[in-house]
Amino acid sequence: MNSRRKKRLVLASALVGGVAAVASLLLYALNSNLNLFYTPSEIINGKVDTGVKPEIGDRIRIGGMVTEGSVVRDPKSLDVSFAVHDANGGQVTVTYDDLLPDLFREGQGVVAQGVLVAPGKLQATEVLAKHDENYMPPEVAAAMGKNHQKMEYTAEQMASGGSK
């Protein structure tokens, strides 16, 4: 092999190696920032189509309805704990140590993003509440499926703050 071909081979090999290194670093960065959406039932039983369950330490999003009577606030700090359930009977406890959105309340749709710290327990870094009684995040609406029934309010309930 002459020196000209040898230089071209080295250059082509370096180029292919560089592209492979950049691609692998890009995939690693995307994978570490990936937030997968789960319902409480999927966290407990695994995804319906694949059976995949999130592992302890995974960053995930969970969507469902805040269980009535499950909100527990620490009077000395911002810590709050609440349960999120779905139509399939799954329930996951969410802990959060910041201010909750103004529209957060029991019986409403919520999406929480955070780290799974134990089976059935999520340490949230962000909690999102739906912004009015007609809106539900698309992920939550799809997860709740046919069993989700829109809350209907009477004029008296709306005047008293919207609680049933």
DSSP file (Angstrom, degrees, kcal/mol; ACC not computed):
  #  RESIDUE AA STRUCTURE BP1 BP2  ACC     N-H-->O    O-->H-N    N-H-->O    O-->H-N    TCO  KAPPA ALPHA  PHI   PSI    X-CA   Y-CA   Z-CA
    1    1 A M              0   0    0      0, 0.0     2,-0.1     0, 0.0     0, 0.0   0.000 360.0 360.0 360.0 131.2    0.0    0.0    0.0
    2    2 A N     >  -     0   0    0      1,-0.1     4,-1.9     4,-0.0     5,-0.1  -0.314 360.0-105.5 -81.1 169.7    1.4    3.4   -1.0
    3    3 A S  H  > S+     0   0    0      1,-0.2     4,-2.2     2,-0.2     5,-0.2   0.805 116.6  58.0 -67.9 -30.3    1.6    6.3    1.4
    4    4 A R  H  > S+     0   0    0      2,-0.2     4,-1.9     1,-0.2    -1,-0.2   0.934 109.5  43.6 -66.1 -45.6   -1.3    8.2   -0.3
    5    5 A R  H  > S+     0   0    0      1,-0.2     4,-2.5     2,-0.2    -2,-0.2   0.871 111.7  55.2 -65.5 -37.6   -3.7    5.3    0.3
    6    6 A K  H  X S+     0   0    0     -4,-1.9     4,-2.3     2,-0.2    -2,-0.2   0.908 107.6  48.6 -63.4 -42.5   -2.5    4.8    3.8
    7    7 A K  H  X S+     0   0    0     -4,-2.2     4,-2.4     2,-0.2    -1,-0.2   0.900 111.8  49.5 -64.2 -41.1   -3.2    8.5    4.6
    8    8 A R  H  X S+     0   0    0     -4,-1.9     4,-2.8     2,-0.2    -2,-0.2   0.896 110.7  50.4 -64.4 -40.5   -6.7    8.2    3.2
    9    9 A L  H  X S+     0   0    0     -4,-2.5     4,-2.5     2,-0.2    -2,-0.2   0.912 111.8  47.1 -63.8 -43.7   -7.4    5.0    5.2
   10   10 A V  H  X S+     0   0    0     -4,-2.3     4,-2.4     2,-0.2    -2,-0.2   0.915 113.7  48.5 -64.4 -43.0   -6.2    6.7    8.4
   11   11 A L  H  X S+     0   0    0     -4,-2.4     4,-2.3     2,-0.2    -2,-0.2   0.922 113.0  46.8 -63.5 -45.6   -8.3    9.8    7.6
   12   12 A A  H  X S+     0   0    0     -4,-2.8     4,-2.5     2,-0.2     5,-0.2   0.901 112.9  49.9 -64.0 -41.2  -11.4    7.7    6.8
   13   13 A S  H  X S+     0   0    0     -4,-2.5     4,-2.5     2,-0.2    -2,-0.2   0.913 111.6  48.1 -63.8 -43.0  -10.9    5.6   10.0
   14   14 A A  H  X S+     0   0    0     -4,-2.4     4,-2.4     2,-0.2    -2,-0.2   0.891 111.7  50.7 -64.4 -39.8  -10.6    8.7   12.2
   15   15 A L  H  X S+     0   0    0     -4,-2.3     4,-2.4     2,-0.2    -2,-0.2   0.930 112.1  45.6 -64.4 -46.4  -13.7   10.2   10.6
   16   16 A V  H  X S+     0   0    0     -4,-2.5     4,-2.2     1,-0.2    -2,-0.2   0.906 113.9  49.9 -63.4 -42.1  -15.8    7.1   11.2
   17   17 A G  H  X S+     0   0    0     -4,-2.5     4,-2.2    -5,-0.2    -2,-0.2   0.893 111.0  49.4 -64.0 -39.9  -14.5    6.8   14.8
   18   18 A G  H  X S+     0   0    0     -4,-2.4     4,-2.5     2,-0.2    -2,-0.2   0.913 110.9  48.8 -65.3 -44.2  -15.3   10.5   15.4
   19   19 A V  H  X S+     0   0    0     -4,-2.4     4,-2.4     1,-0.2    -2,-0.2   0.901 111.7  50.0 -63.3 -40.7  -18.8   10.2   14.1
   20   20 A A  H  X S+     0   0    0     -4,-2.2     4,-2.4     2,-0.2    -2,-0.2   0.900 111.0  49.4 -64.8 -40.5  -19.4    7.1   16.2
   21   21 A A  H  X S+     0   0    0     -4,-2.2     4,-2.2     2,-0.2    -2,-0.2   0.921 112.2  47.3 -64.8 -44.1  -18.1    8.9   19.3
   22   22 A V  H  X S+     0   0    0     -4,-2.5     4,-2.3     2,-0.2    -2,-0.2   0.912 112.7  49.7 -63.8 -42.6  -20.3   11.9   18.8
   23   23 A A  H  X S+     0   0    0     -4,-2.4     4,-2.5     1,-0.2    -2,-0.2   0.909 111.2  48.4 -63.8 -42.5  -23.3    9.6   18.1
   24   24 A S  H  X S+     0   0    0     -4,-2.4     4,-2.1     2,-0.2    -1,-0.2   0.898 112.2  48.5 -67.8 -38.9  -22.7    7.6   21.3
   25   25 A L  H  X S+     0   0    0     -4,-2.2     4,-2.3     2,-0.2    -1,-0.2   0.890 111.6  50.7 -65.2 -39.0  -22.3   10.8   23.4
   26   26 A L  H  X S+     0   0    0     -4,-2.3     4,-2.4     2,-0.2    -2,-0.2   0.927 111.0  47.3 -64.2 -46.0  -25.5   12.2   21.9
   27   27 A L  H  X S+     0   0    0     -4,-2.5     4,-2.3     1,-0.2    -2,-0.2   0.886 111.4  51.6 -63.9 -38.8  -27.5    9.1   22.7
   28   28 A Y  H  X S+     0   0    0     -4,-2.1     4,-2.0     2,-0.2    -1,-0.2   0.916 110.8  48.1 -63.1 -43.5  -26.1    8.9   26.2
   29   29 A A  H  X S+     0   0    0     -4,-2.3     4,-1.0     1,-0.2    -2,-0.2   0.908 113.3  47.3 -65.0 -42.3  -27.1   12.6   26.8
   30   30 A L  H  < S+     0   0    0     -4,-2.4     3,-0.3     1,-0.2    -1,-0.2   0.895 111.6  51.1 -65.8 -39.5  -30.6   12.0   25.4
   31   31 A N  H >< S+     0   0    0     -4,-2.3     3,-1.0     1,-0.2    -1,-0.2   0.869 107.4  52.3 -67.2 -37.3  -31.1    8.9   27.5
   32   32 A S  H 3< S+     0   0    0     -4,-2.0    -1,-0.2     1,-0.2    -2,-0.2   0.740 112.9  45.0 -73.4 -21.3  -30.1   10.5   30.7
   33   33 A N  T 3< S+     0   0    0     -4,-1.0     2,-0.4    -3,-0.3    -1,-0.2   0.276  85.2 122.0-101.9   9.5  -32.6   13.4   30.2
   34   34 A L    <   -     0   0    0     -3,-1.0     2,-0.6    -4,-0.2    25,-0.2  -0.590  43.0-166.0 -78.6 128.0  -35.5   11.1   29.1
   35   35 A N        -     0   0    0     -2,-0.4     2,-0.3    23,-0.1    25,-0.2  -0.953   8.8-157.0-114.7 111.5  -38.6   11.3   31.3
   36   36 A L  E     -a   60   0A   0     23,-1.0    25,-2.9    -2,-0.6     2,-0.4  -0.670  13.7-127.5 -90.1 143.5  -41.0    8.5   30.6
   37   37 A F  E     +a   61   0A   0     -2,-0.3     2,-0.3    23,-0.2    25,-0.2  -0.760  33.0 171.7 -92.9 132.0  -44.7    8.9   31.4
   38   38 A Y  E     -a   62   0A   0     23,-2.8    25,-1.6    -2,-0.4   105,-0.1  -0.961  26.6-137.3-134.1 152.2  -46.4    6.2   33.6
   39   39 A T     >  -     0   0    0     -2,-0.3     4,-1.8    23,-0.2     5,-0.2  -0.663  39.4-103.5 -94.9 164.1  -49.8    5.8   35.2
   40   40 A P  H  > S+     0   0    0      0, 0.0     4,-1.8     0, 0.0    51,-0.3   0.892 123.5  52.1 -55.9 -39.6  -49.9    4.5   38.8
   41   41 A S  H  > S+     0   0    0     49,-0.3     4,-3.4     1,-0.2     5,-0.5   0.883 107.6  51.9 -64.1 -37.9  -51.0    1.1   37.5
   42   42 A E  H  > S+     0   0    0      1,-0.2     4,-1.5     3,-0.2    -1,-0.2   0.826 107.2  52.8 -69.8 -30.7  -48.1    1.0   35.1
   43   43 A I  H  < S+     0   0    0     -4,-1.8    -1,-0.2     2,-0.2    -2,-0.2   0.898 118.7  36.3 -67.9 -39.2  -45.7    1.7   37.9
   44   44 A I  H  < S+     0   0    0     -4,-1.8    -2,-0.2    -5,-0.2    -3,-0.2   0.918 135.3  19.8 -79.5 -46.1  -47.0   -1.1   40.0
   45   45 A N  H  < S-     0   0    0     -4,-3.4    -3,-0.2     1,-0.2    -2,-0.2   0.592 107.0-112.9-104.2 -13.8  -47.8   -3.7   37.2
   46   46 A G     <  -     0   0    0     -4,-1.5     7,-0.2    -5,-0.5    -1,-0.2  -0.151  51.8 -43.1  96.6 161.6  -45.7   -2.6   34.3
   47   47 A K     >  -     0   0    0      5,-2.1     4,-2.0     1,-0.1    -9,-0.0  -0.317  52.6-128.7 -61.5 144.7  -46.6   -1.2   30.9
   48   48 A V  T  4 S+     0   0    0      1,-0.2    -1,-0.1     2,-0.2     0, 0.0   0.917 103.8  38.8 -63.8 -45.3  -49.5   -3.0   29.3
   49   49 A D  T  4 S+     0   0    0      1,-0.1    -1,-0.2     3,-0.1    -2,-0.0   0.830 134.8  17.3 -79.7 -31.9  -47.9   -3.6   25.9
   50   50 A T  T  4 S-     0   0    0      2,-0.1    -2,-0.2     0, 0.0    -1,-0.1   0.646  86.7-131.5-114.8 -19.9  -44.3   -4.4   27.1
   51   51 A G     <  +     0   0    0     -4,-2.0     2,-0.3     1,-0.3    -3,-0.1   0.556  52.3 153.8  77.7   7.3  -44.6   -5.2   30.8
   52   52 A V        -     0   0    0     -6,-0.1    -5,-2.1     1,-0.0    -1,-0.3  -0.542  25.9-164.0 -75.9 130.1  -41.7   -2.8   31.5
   53   53 A K        -     0   0    0     -2,-0.3     2,-0.1    -7,-0.2   -10,-0.1  -0.851  25.7-107.5-108.5 148.3  -41.7   -1.3   35.0
   54   54 A P        -     0   0    0      0, 0.0     2,-0.2     0, 0.0     3,-0.0  -0.477  35.8-130.6 -71.0 148.6  -39.6    1.7   36.0
   55   55 A E    >   -     0   0    0     -2,-0.1     3,-2.2     1,-0.1    61,-0.3  -0.621  32.3 -83.4 -97.6 158.6  -36.7    1.0   38.3
   56   56 A I  T 3  S+     0   0    0      1,-0.3    61,-0.2    -2,-0.2    -1,-0.1  -0.389 119.2  28.0 -57.9 131.7  -35.7    2.7   41.5
   57   57 A G  T 3  S+     0   0    0     59,-3.3    -1,-0.3     1,-0.3     2,-0.2   0.287  88.2 134.0  96.3  -9.2  -33.8    5.8   40.6
   58   58 A D    <   -     0   0    0     -3,-2.2    58,-2.2    58,-0.2     2,-0.6  -0.509  57.9-126.3 -74.6 140.7  -35.5    6.4   37.2
   59   59 A R  E     + B   0 115A   0    -25,-0.2   -23,-1.0    56,-0.2     2,-0.3  -0.788  47.5 159.1 -83.7 122.7  -36.7    9.9   36.4
   60   60 A I  E     -aB  36 114A   0     54,-2.6    54,-2.5    -2,-0.6     2,-0.4  -0.872  39.6-128.6-138.6 169.5  -40.3    9.5   35.4
   61   61 A R  E     -aB  37 113A   0    -25,-2.9   -23,-2.8    -2,-0.3     2,-0.4  -0.970  22.5-164.7-117.2 139.1  -43.6   11.4   35.0
   62   62 A I  E     -aB  38 112A   0     50,-2.8    50,-2.7    -2,-0.4     2,-0.4  -0.980   4.1-170.7-125.5 139.3  -46.7   10.1   36.7
   63   63 A G  E     + B   0 111A   0    -25,-1.6     2,-0.3    -2,-0.4    48,-0.2  -0.981  29.2  95.5-131.5 142.7  -50.2   11.2   35.9
   64   64 A G  E     - B   0 110A   0     46,-2.0    46,-2.6    -2,-0.4     2,-0.4  -0.963  68.0 -51.0 173.4-159.2  -53.6   10.6   37.5
   65   65 A M  E     -CB  85 109A   0     20,-2.8    20,-2.8    -2,-0.3     2,-0.4  -0.847  49.9-113.2-107.0 140.7  -56.1   11.9   40.0
   66   66 A V  E     -C   84   0A   0     42,-2.4    41,-2.5    -2,-0.4    18,-0.2  -0.598  40.1-117.7 -71.7 125.3  -55.2   13.1   43.5
   67   67 A T    >   -     0   0    0     16,-2.6     3,-1.7    -2,-0.4    16,-0.3  -0.428  29.9-106.3 -69.2 134.3  -56.8   10.6   45.9
   68   68 A E  T 3  S+     0   0    0      1,-0.3    -1,-0.1    -2,-0.1    -3,-0.0  -0.371 102.1  10.3 -60.2 133.1  -59.5   12.2   48.2
   69   69 A G  T 3  S+     0   0    0     -2,-0.1    -1,-0.3    -3,-0.1    -2,-0.1   0.570  99.5 104.7  77.6  10.6  -58.2   12.5   51.8
   70   70 A S    <   +     0   0    0     -3,-1.7     2,-0.5    13,-0.1    -2,-0.1   0.562  43.3 108.1-100.9  -8.9  -54.6   11.6   50.9
   71   71 A V        +     0   0    0     -4,-0.3     2,-0.5    11,-0.2    11,-0.2  -0.583  43.2 179.6 -77.5 121.1  -53.0   15.1   51.1
   72   72 A V  E     -D   81   0A   0      9,-3.2     9,-2.5    -2,-0.5     2,-0.4  -0.983   6.3-166.4-124.3 120.3  -50.7   15.4   54.2
   73   73 A R  E     -D   80   0A   0     -2,-0.5     7,-0.2     7,-0.2     5,-0.1  -0.856  20.9-129.8-108.9 141.3  -48.9   18.6   54.8
   74   74 A D    >   -     0   0    0      5,-2.6     3,-1.0    -2,-0.4     5,-0.1  -0.797  15.2-150.2 -84.7 120.7  -46.0   19.2   57.3
   75   75 A P  T 3  S+     0   0    0      0, 0.0    -1,-0.1     0, 0.0     3,-0.0   0.705  93.0  50.6 -68.0 -17.6  -47.0   22.3   59.3
   76   76 A K  T 3  S+     0   0    0      3,-0.1     2,-0.2    -3,-0.0    -2,-0.0   0.532 119.9  15.9 -97.7  -7.6  -43.3   23.2   59.9
   77   77 A S  S <  S-     0   0    0     -3,-1.0    -3,-0.1     2,-0.2    21,-0.1  -0.815  85.1 -93.6-147.8-173.5  -42.1   23.1   56.3
   78   78 A L  S    S+     0   0    0     -2,-0.2    20,-0.4    19,-0.2    18,-0.1   0.437  75.4 130.2 -88.1  -0.4  -43.3   23.0   52.7
   79   79 A D        +     0   0    0     18,-0.2    -5,-2.6    -6,-0.1     2,-0.3  -0.293  31.2 174.2 -60.0 133.5  -43.3   19.1   52.6
   80   80 A V  E     -DE  73  96A   0     16,-2.7    16,-2.6    -7,-0.2     2,-0.4  -0.993  14.9-164.5-140.4 146.0  -46.4   17.6   51.3
   81   81 A S  E     +DE  72  95A   0     -9,-2.5    -9,-3.2    -2,-0.3     2,-0.3  -0.992  16.7 161.1-130.9 138.6  -47.4   14.0   50.5
   82   82 A F  E     - E   0  94A   0     12,-2.5    12,-3.6    -2,-0.4     2,-0.4  -0.983  32.7-117.7-152.7 160.1  -50.3   12.8   48.5
   83   83 A A  E     - E   0  93A   0     -2,-0.3   -16,-2.6   -16,-0.3     2,-0.4  -0.805  18.2-157.3-103.3 143.7  -51.5    9.7   46.6
   84   84 A V  E     +CE  66  92A   0      8,-2.8     8,-2.4    -2,-0.4     2,-0.3  -0.980  17.2 179.0-119.0 130.6  -52.2    9.6   42.9
   85   85 A H  E     -CE  65  91A   0    -20,-2.8   -20,-2.8    -2,-0.4     2,-0.2  -0.824  12.5-154.8-127.1 167.1  -54.5    7.0   41.5
   86   86 A D    >   -     0   0    0      4,-1.4     3,-1.5    -2,-0.3    58,-0.1  -0.758  40.6 -90.7-130.8-178.9  -55.9    5.9   38.1
   87   87 A A  T 3  S+     0   0    0      1,-0.3    57,-0.1    -2,-0.2   -23,-0.0   0.696 118.0  64.2 -68.9 -19.4  -59.0    4.1   36.9
   88   88 A N  T 3  S-     0   0    0      2,-0.1    -1,-0.3     1,-0.0    56,-0.0   0.368 118.0-104.1 -89.0   5.9  -57.3    0.7   37.0
   89   89 A G  S <  S+     0   0    0     -3,-1.5     2,-0.2     1,-0.3    -2,-0.1   0.435  73.2 140.0  91.5  -0.9  -56.9    0.8   40.8
   90   90 A G        -     0   0    0      2,-0.0    -4,-1.4     0, 0.0     2,-0.4  -0.499  28.7-171.2 -75.7 146.5  -53.2    1.7   40.9
   91   91 A Q  E     -E   85   0A   0    -51,-0.3     2,-0.4    -6,-0.2    -6,-0.2  -0.994   7.2-175.8-142.3 134.1  -52.0    4.1   43.6
   92   92 A V  E     -E   84   0A   0     -8,-2.4    -8,-2.8    -2,-0.4     2,-0.4  -0.984  23.2-129.0-129.9 138.2  -48.6    5.8   44.1
   93   93 A T  E     -Ef  83 121A   0     27,-2.5    29,-2.7    -2,-0.4     2,-0.4  -0.738  22.6-162.1 -88.2 133.1  -47.5    8.1   46.9
   94   94 A V  E     -Ef  82 122A   0    -12,-3.6   -12,-2.5    -2,-0.4     2,-0.4  -0.960   3.1-164.3-117.0 130.7  -45.9   11.3   45.8
   95   95 A T  E     +Ef  81 123A   0     27,-2.7    29,-3.0    -2,-0.4     2,-0.3  -0.924  10.9 177.7-113.0 143.5  -43.8   13.5   48.1
   96   96 A Y  E     -E   80   0A   0    -16,-2.6   -16,-2.7    -2,-0.4    29,-0.1  -0.998  20.8-163.1-146.4 139.1  -43.0   17.1   47.2
   97   97 A D        +     0   0    0     27,-0.5     2,-0.3    -2,-0.3   -18,-0.2  -0.251  66.0  64.1-122.6  46.4  -41.0   19.7   49.1
   98   98 A D  S    S-     0   0    0    -20,-0.4     2,-0.2   -21,-0.1    -2,-0.1  -0.852  96.1 -58.5-148.5-178.0  -42.0   23.0   47.4
   99   99 A L        -     0   0    0     -2,-0.3    -2,-0.1     1,-0.1     3,-0.1  -0.520  51.6-134.3 -71.6 134.0  -45.1   25.1   46.9
  100  100 A L        -     0   0    0     -2,-0.2    28,-0.1     1,-0.1    -1,-0.1  -0.516  33.7 -88.2 -81.9 156.1  -47.9   23.3   45.1
  101  101 A P    >   -     0   0    0      0, 0.0     3,-1.7     0, 0.0    -1,-0.1  -0.273  36.9-115.4 -60.3 152.1  -49.8   25.0   42.3
  102  102 A D  T 3  S+     0   0    0      1,-0.3    -2,-0.1    -3,-0.1     0, 0.0   0.826 114.9  52.3 -59.3 -33.1  -52.7   27.2   43.3
  103  103 A L  T 3  S+     0   0    0     26,-0.1     2,-0.3     2,-0.0    -1,-0.3   0.392  80.8 119.7 -88.0   4.4  -55.2   24.9   41.5
  104  104 A F    <   +     0   0    0     -3,-1.7     2,-0.3    25,-0.1     6,-0.1  -0.540  34.6 138.0 -70.9 130.0  -53.9   21.7   43.2
  105  105 A R    >   -     0   0    0     -2,-0.3     3,-1.3     4,-0.1   -39,-0.3  -0.973  56.3 -73.8-163.0 166.4  -56.6   19.9   45.2
  106  106 A E  T 3  S+     0   0    0     -2,-0.3   -39,-0.2     1,-0.2   -38,-0.1  -0.344 113.4  26.2 -65.8 143.7  -57.9   16.5   46.0
  107  107 A G  T 3  S+     0   0    0    -41,-2.5     2,-0.3     1,-0.3    -1,-0.2   0.493  98.5 113.4  83.5   3.8  -59.9   14.8   43.2
  108  108 A Q  S <  S-     0   0    0     -3,-1.3   -42,-2.4   -41,-0.1    -1,-0.3  -0.717  73.3 -98.0-108.0 158.7  -58.2   16.8   40.4
  109  109 A G  E     +B   65   0A   0     -2,-0.3    21,-1.4   -44,-0.2     2,-0.3  -0.469  46.0 176.3 -72.2 143.8  -55.9   15.6   37.6
  110  110 A V  E     -BG  64 129A   0    -46,-2.6   -46,-2.0    19,-0.2     2,-0.4  -0.993  24.8-154.1-148.6 149.4  -52.2   16.1   38.3
  111  111 A V  E     -BG  63 128A   0     17,-2.5    17,-3.1    -2,-0.3     2,-0.4  -0.997  17.6-171.1-124.3 125.5  -48.9   15.3   36.6
  112  112 A A  E     -BG  62 127A   0    -50,-2.7   -50,-2.8    -2,-0.4     2,-0.4  -0.955   5.5-161.3-119.2 135.7  -45.8   14.9   38.8
  113  113 A Q  E     +BG  61 126A   0     13,-2.8    12,-3.4    -2,-0.4    13,-1.8  -0.950  39.1  93.4-115.8 134.1  -42.2   14.6   37.6
  114  114 A G  E     -BG  60 124A   0    -54,-2.5   -54,-2.6    -2,-0.4     2,-0.4  -0.933  68.1 -48.9 179.0-154.7  -39.5   13.2   39.7
  115  115 A V  E     -BG  59 123A   0      8,-2.3     8,-2.9    -2,-0.3     2,-0.7  -0.912  42.3-124.4-114.6 133.5  -37.4   10.2   40.8
  116  116 A L  E     + G   0 122A   0    -58,-2.2   -59,-3.3    -2,-0.4     6,-0.2  -0.672  32.4 174.5 -75.6 115.1  -38.9    6.8   41.8
  117  117 A V  E     -     0   0A   0      4,-1.8     5,-0.2    -2,-0.7    -1,-0.2   0.647  64.8  -1.6-100.6 -17.9  -37.4    6.3   45.3
  118  118 A A  E >  S- G   0 121A   0      3,-1.4     3,-2.3   -63,-0.1     2,-0.4  -0.959  97.3 -69.4-159.5 162.5  -39.2    3.1   46.2
  119  119 A P  T 3  S+     0   0    0      0, 0.0     3,-0.1     0, 0.0   -75,-0.1  -0.465 126.3   7.2 -60.2 118.9  -41.8    0.8   44.6
  120  120 A G  T 3  S+     0   0    0     -2,-0.4   -27,-2.5     1,-0.2     2,-0.4   0.651 112.6  99.5  83.7  15.4  -45.0    3.0   44.7
  121  121 A K  E <   -fG  93 118A   0     -3,-2.3    -4,-1.8   -29,-0.2    -3,-1.4  -0.979  47.5-171.9-140.4 126.4  -43.2    6.2   45.9
  122  122 A L  E     -fG  94 116A   0    -29,-2.7   -27,-2.7    -2,-0.4     2,-0.8  -0.957  17.0-149.5-118.8 129.7  -42.1    9.1   43.8
  123  123 A Q  E     -fG  95 115A   0     -8,-2.9    -8,-2.3    -2,-0.4   -27,-0.2  -0.877  31.6-146.4 -94.3 106.8  -40.0   12.1   45.1
  124  124 A A  E     - G   0 114A   0    -29,-3.0   -27,-0.5    -2,-0.8   -10,-0.3  -0.471  30.4-178.8 -82.5 143.9  -41.4   14.9   42.9
  125  125 A T  E    S+     0   0A   0    -12,-3.4     2,-0.3     1,-0.4   -11,-0.2   0.506  81.1  22.3-107.1 -15.5  -39.3   17.8   41.6
  126  126 A E  E     - G   0 113A   0    -13,-1.8   -13,-2.8     2,-0.0     2,-0.4  -0.976  62.2-166.8-153.1 137.1  -42.3   19.3   39.8
  127  127 A V  E     - G   0 112A   0     -2,-0.3     2,-0.4   -15,-0.2   -15,-0.2  -0.995   7.6-167.9-127.9 127.4  -46.1   19.1   40.2
  128  128 A L  E     - G   0 111A   0    -17,-3.1   -17,-2.5    -2,-0.4     2,-0.3  -0.951   2.7-163.8-116.2 132.8  -48.5   20.4   37.6
  129  129 A A  E     - G   0 110A   0     -2,-0.4   -19,-0.2   -19,-0.2   -25,-0.1  -0.837  32.4 -97.8-111.8 152.7  -52.2   20.7   38.2
  130  130 A K        -     0   0    0    -21,-1.4     6,-0.1    -2,-0.3     3,-0.1  -0.370  29.5-134.0 -67.4 150.7  -54.8   21.2   35.5
  131  131 A H  S    S+     0   0    0      1,-0.1     2,-0.3    -2,-0.0    -1,-0.1   0.645  75.2   0.8 -90.7 -14.6  -55.8   24.8   35.0
  132  132 A D  S >  S-     0   0    0      3,-0.3     3,-0.9   -29,-0.0    -1,-0.1  -0.959  80.8 -91.9-157.2 177.5  -59.6   24.5   34.9
  133  133 A E  T 3  S+     0   0    0     -2,-0.3    18,-0.2     1,-0.2    -3,-0.0   0.600 120.1  52.1 -73.9  -8.4  -62.4   21.9   35.2
  134  134 A N  T 3  S+     0   0    0     16,-0.1     2,-0.4     2,-0.0    -1,-0.2   0.593  96.8  78.3 -98.8 -12.6  -62.5   21.3   31.5
  135  135 A Y    <   +     0   0    0     -3,-0.9    -3,-0.3   -26,-0.0   -26,-0.2  -0.786  45.5 168.6-105.3 140.2  -58.8   20.6   30.9
  136  136 A M        -     0   0    0     -2,-0.4     5,-0.1    -6,-0.1    -7,-0.0  -0.977  45.8-100.4-141.2 134.5  -56.9   17.5   31.6
  137  137 A P     >  -     0   0    0      0, 0.0     4,-2.7     0, 0.0     3,-0.4  -0.237  35.0-120.3 -51.9 140.6  -53.3   16.9   30.3
  138  138 A P  H  > S+     0   0    0      0, 0.0     4,-2.4     0, 0.0     5,-0.2   0.849 112.2  53.6 -55.6 -37.2  -53.5   14.6   27.3
  139  139 A E  H  > S+     0   0    0      2,-0.2     4,-2.1     1,-0.2     5,-0.1   0.913 111.8  44.6 -63.7 -41.7  -51.3   11.9   28.9
  140  140 A V  H  > S+     0   0    0     -3,-0.4     4,-2.8     2,-0.2     5,-0.2   0.919 112.4  51.4 -69.0 -43.5  -53.6   11.8   32.0
  141  141 A A  H  X S+     0   0    0     -4,-2.7     4,-1.6     1,-0.2    -2,-0.2   0.911 113.1  45.4 -60.5 -42.4  -56.8   11.8   29.9
  142  142 A A  H  < S+     0   0    0     -4,-2.4    -1,-0.2    -5,-0.2    -2,-0.2   0.893 114.2  49.0 -67.3 -38.7  -55.5    8.9   27.8
  143  143 A A  H  < S+     0   0    0     -4,-2.1    -2,-0.2     1,-0.2    -1,-0.2   0.872 110.7  49.4 -69.3 -36.3  -54.3    7.0   30.9
  144  144 A M  H >< S+     0   0    0     -4,-2.8     3,-0.8     1,-0.2     4,-0.4   0.800  91.4 172.0 -73.7 -28.3  -57.7    7.5   32.6
  145  145 A G  G ><  -     0   0    0     -4,-1.6     3,-1.2    -5,-0.2    -1,-0.2  -0.131  56.6 -19.0  60.7-147.5  -59.4    6.2   29.5
  146  146 A K  G 3  S+     0   0    0      1,-0.3    -1,-0.2    -4,-0.1    -2,-0.1   0.743 129.1  66.8 -68.7 -25.1  -63.1    5.5   29.4
  147  147 A N  G <  S+     0   0    0     -3,-0.8     2,-0.4     2,-0.1    -1,-0.3   0.653  77.4  99.5 -74.9 -13.6  -63.5    5.3   33.2
  148  148 A H    <   -     0   0    0     -3,-1.2     2,-0.5    -4,-0.4   -62,-0.0  -0.587  56.2-167.0 -75.5 129.3  -62.7    9.0   33.7
  149  149 A Q        -     0   0    0     -2,-0.4     2,-0.1     3,-0.0    -2,-0.1  -0.974  23.8-117.3-118.8 131.3  -65.8   11.0   34.2
  150  150 A K        -     0   0    0     -2,-0.5     2,-0.4     1,-0.1   -16,-0.1  -0.407  33.0-114.0 -65.2 135.8  -65.7   14.8   34.0
  151  151 A M        -     0   0    0    -18,-0.2     2,-0.4    -2,-0.1    -1,-0.1  -0.578  28.8-152.5 -74.0 128.2  -66.6   16.4   37.3
  152  152 A E        -     0   0    0     -2,-0.4     2,-0.4    -3,-0.0    -1,-0.0  -0.872   8.5-156.5-102.4 134.2  -69.8   18.4   37.0
  153  153 A Y        -     0   0    0     -2,-0.4     2,-0.2     4,-0.0    11,-0.0  -0.888   5.2-144.2-113.2 139.8  -70.4   21.3   39.3
  154  154 A T     >  -     0   0    0     -2,-0.4     4,-2.1     1,-0.1     5,-0.2  -0.504  35.0-103.9 -88.7 168.8  -73.6   22.9   40.4
  155  155 A A  H  > S+     0   0    0      1,-0.2     4,-1.9     2,-0.2     5,-0.1   0.872 122.8  52.5 -61.8 -37.3  -73.9   26.6   40.9
  156  156 A E  H  > S+     0   0    0      2,-0.2     4,-1.5     1,-0.2    -1,-0.2   0.904 108.9  49.0 -65.5 -40.9  -73.8   26.1   44.7
  157  157 A Q  H  4>S+     0   0    0      1,-0.2     5,-3.3     2,-0.2     6,-0.5   0.890 110.8  49.9 -67.0 -39.2  -70.6   24.1   44.5
  158  158 A M  H ><5S+     0   0    0     -4,-2.1     3,-1.2     1,-0.2    -1,-0.2   0.884 109.6  51.5 -66.4 -37.6  -68.9   26.7   42.2
  159  159 A A  H 3<5S+     0   0    0     -4,-1.9    -1,-0.2     1,-0.3    -2,-0.2   0.810 107.7  53.5 -67.9 -28.9  -69.9   29.5   44.7
  160  160 A S  T 3<5S-     0   0    0     -4,-1.5    -1,-0.3    -5,-0.1     3,-0.2   0.290 135.3 -82.6 -90.3  11.6  -68.4   27.5   47.5
  161  161 A G  T < 5 -     0   0    0     -3,-1.2    -3,-0.2     1,-0.1    -2,-0.1   0.501  68.5 -77.3 104.1   5.1  -65.0   27.1   45.8
  162  162 A G  S   <S+     0   0    0     -5,-3.3     2,-0.3     1,-0.3    -4,-0.2   0.561  85.0 139.5  86.8   8.1  -65.7   24.1   43.6
  163  163 A S              0   0    0     -6,-0.5    -1,-0.3    -3,-0.2    -3,-0.1  -0.657 360.0 360.0 -88.9 145.7  -65.5   21.3   46.1
  164  164 A K              0   0    0     -2,-0.3    -1,-0.1   -11,-0.0    -7,-0.0   0.437 360.0 360.0 -87.5 360.0  -68.0   18.5   46.0
